[in-house]
Amino acid sequence: MIIIPNYKSLSLEHILLDYNGTIATDGRLLEPVRRLLPELARDYTLHVITADTFGSVQKELEGFDVQVTILRTENHTAEKAAFVESLGAERTAAIGNGNNDALMLRTAALSIAILGDEGCSMQAMQEADLLCKNITDALELFLHPKRLVATLRK
């Protein structure tokens, strides 16, 4: 349980990650993510949701305790938000950077927009609870939750 004074209390079980632009660049998993995923998997169920544009997600995440979902519909925005609902929005944190992540970010109990190598869409920024300059900083918030409290309390 993460209690954020005058904001909300969070009982997070799931971390949902967009792939390209969030934890990967050009289909390749970022090195800091490789280091942090095993540590996060001890306390959370990790999910990656992606269109798998580069066809690399399965290979890149092989050996990690991460559940991968490949998007199947033409409406990735709605599909991502529906996936958050299927996990239980009140138990899910979502991290993304693109326009198609905005509704997913709005739906999750905690949402983080990433300003990474691909940038971050204004729509994703507006829907997120907070913005991080990179995925390392975002993932480390779950390992050091007092950082979330310090940023989000009112």
C-alpha positions in Angstrom: 0.0 0.0 0.0 1.3 3.4 -1.0 -0.5 6.2 0.8 -0.1 9.6 -0.9 -1.5 12.3 1.4 -4.4 14.3 0.0 -4.0 12.5 -3.3 -4.9 8.7 -3.1 -3.9 5.4 -1.6 -2.6 2.8 -4.0 -2.7 -1.0 -3.7 -0.8 -1.8 -6.9 -0.4 -5.4 -8.1 0.3 -4.8 -11.8 2.7 -2.6 -13.8 1.7 -2.3 -17.5 4.4 -1.1 -19.8 4.1 0.1 -23.4 7.0 -1.4 -25.4 8.4 0.9 -28.1 9.2 4.4 -26.9 8.8 3.4 -23.3 11.0 0.4 -22.4 12.5 -0.2 -25.9 13.9 1.9 -28.7 13.7 0.6 -32.3 12.5 -2.8 -31.0 15.5 -3.2 -28.6 14.9 -3.5 -24.9 16.8 -0.7 -23.1 19.7 -1.9 -20.8 18.4 -0.2 -17.6 15.1 -2.0 -18.1 17.0 -5.4 -18.3 18.5 -4.6 -14.9 15.2 -3.4 -13.2 12.7 -6.0 -14.5 13.8 -8.9 -12.2 13.7 -6.6 -9.2 10.3 -5.3 -10.0 8.9 -8.8 -10.7 9.5 -9.7 -7.0 6.7 -7.4 -6.0 4.5 -6.8 -9.1 3.1 -8.7 -12.0 4.7 -7.1 -15.0 2.9 -6.8 -18.4 4.1 -5.4 -21.7 1.5 -4.4 -24.3 2.7 -3.7 -27.8 1.9 -3.8 -31.5 5.3 -5.4 -31.8 6.2 -3.2 -34.8 9.7 -4.6 -35.1 8.7 -8.2 -34.3 11.2 -8.4 -31.5 9.3 -8.2 -28.2 9.3 -12.0 -27.5 13.0 -12.4 -28.2 13.9 -9.2 -26.2 11.9 -10.2 -23.2 12.8 -13.9 -23.2 13.8 -15.1 -19.7 12.1 -12.2 -17.9 9.0 -12.8 -15.7 6.9 -10.5 -17.9 3.5 -11.2 -19.6 3.5 -10.0 -23.1 0.3 -9.0 -24.9 0.4 -8.3 -28.7 -2.3 -5.8 -29.8 -4.8 -7.3 -32.2 -7.3 -4.6 -33.2 -6.9 -1.5 -35.3 -7.8 0.7 -32.3 -4.7 0.3 -30.0 -5.9 3.2 -27.8 -9.1 1.4 -26.8 -7.4 -2.0 -26.6 -4.8 -0.7 -24.2 -7.4 0.9 -22.0 -9.5 -2.3 -22.0 -6.4 -4.3 -21.0 -6.0 -2.0 -17.9 -9.6 -2.6 -17.0 -9.1 -6.4 -17.4 -6.3 -6.3 -14.9 -8.3 -4.2 -12.5 -7.6 -0.5 -13.1 -7.5 0.2 -9.3 -4.6 -2.2 -9.0 -2.7 -1.2 -12.1 0.1 1.3 -12.8 0.6 2.1 -16.5 3.7 3.6 -18.2 3.7 5.0 -21.8 4.7 7.8 -24.0 2.4 7.9 -27.1 -1.0 9.2 -28.2 -2.2 5.6 -28.2 -1.2 5.3 -24.5 -3.2 8.3 -23.3 -6.5 6.4 -22.5 -4.5 3.6 -20.8 -2.8 6.2 -18.7 -6.1 7.9 -17.8 -7.6 4.5 -16.8 -4.9 3.2 -14.5 -4.8 4.0 -10.8 -1.3 5.4 -11.3 0.1 6.6 -14.6 3.5 7.7 -15.7 4.4 9.3 -19.0 8.0 8.9 -20.3 9.9 11.6 -22.0 12.4 9.3 -23.7 14.3 9.0 -27.0 11.0 9.2 -29.0 9.6 12.1 -26.9 6.2 12.1 -25.3 2.9 13.1 -26.9 1.1 16.0 -25.3 -2.0 13.8 -24.9 0.0 11.2 -22.9 1.5 13.9 -20.7 -1.9 15.4 -20.0 -3.4 12.1 -18.9 -0.5 10.9 -16.7 -0.2 11.5 -13.0 3.4 12.3 -13.5 6.1 12.7 -16.1 9.6 11.1 -15.9 12.5 12.0 -18.0 13.3 8.3 -18.7 12.2 4.8 -18.0 14.9 4.2 -15.3 13.5 7.0 -13.2 9.9 5.8 -13.7 10.7 2.2 -12.8 12.7 3.2 -9.8 9.7 5.0 -8.3 8.2 1.5 -7.6 11.4 0.4 -5.8 11.4 3.7 -3.8 7.8 4.6 -3.3 8.5 7.5 -1.1 9.5 9.3 -4.3 6.0 8.9 -5.5 4.7 10.3 -2.2 7.1 13.3 -2.4 6.0 14.2 -5.9 2.2 13.5 -5.8 1.1 14.6 -2.3 -0.9 17.7 -2.0 
